[in-house]
């Protein structure tokens, strides 16, 4: 992690930057695939049990940077003690993990090309179409797709199904970007999908869904309704009608039926998002920006999210009207007001949510959420 961990909050309260999913893979998975290597994390102390560091001498890569072939080639040539930088951005270096915090370099190498760096939450959906294309090439190069049912209408050739993936009676249009369907994922009847699009392992698209370009559905998730240029991470559900556009949903989120978000202001002005680092609204310089929802957050049926809304970890939103543009972590309520979402009650619910996916809600998860609860106390000033 570098300073991006702070500017990417609340998404990074529960994970290192390199565990962010953009495209088909997480940033760490992209590097591992490119370099044919395993990986660990140098992250916040309270996250290090779940996301441990490697114990052997390693290649260190800035977790906010997405790989491309030129960058991979430059990093692969680094020798021990060398560091690759661009301006004041440290890209990568070789060193002993035990000495990471007191590291010294014997040679700096300037990198002159551009690269994709994820520093703010909106960078995830704005870069997602291009990252899907890059990951699609990385994952499918030299391989043949599994058979796709003849009941579907296929447009274009860049459609790849992994083993066990299924789709019936749907329209898949890869003329605007590739379509990737992961292992044992399923597209239900009547779905309309325009690439670029990624449906990750064990996930499903429900009947009659309308999915537009630049959308990723992470593993073990389900999605339906209308979704445009959005990224939904693992173990989350947006299974009903309602619009989600230019948005990011974390893990273990649930979006109630007919929940909608605005991604464009009525006056067409640039959208502002709440910034955890500066504790004030920040101009994204984007005309289209929707919902940023951190892990474990949930919305009740018919919830309406305003343009540029940040929802914190474990927030629970319900009721009529438009809730505020920043909904604090561990808050419970809606447009009529919020109260503190007590940890014991949150843990009760989370244990049930995990159980539905046959996942154990263990002490490590509880300790992370307890720490986030403490770190975000100042935001719950109600």
Protein Blocks (a to p, Z undefined) as FASTA:
>chain_A
ZZklmmmpcklmmocfklpcehjbcfklmmmmmnopaddddddfklmmmmccdfbdcddd
dfkbccdfklmmmmmmpcehiacdehjacfbdcddfklmmmcccfbdcddfbdcdddfbf
klmmmmmmmmmmmmmmmmmgopacddddfkbccedjkbcddehiacehiacdfkloccdd
dehiacdehiacdddddddehiacdehiacdehiacdehiacehjdehiaddehiacfbg
cddehiaddehiacdehiacdfbdfklpacddddfklopacdehiabdcbdcdehiacde
hiacdehiacdehiacededjddfbdcehiacdfnoccdddfklmmmmmmmmmmmnopac
dfklmmmmmmmmmmmmmmmmZZ
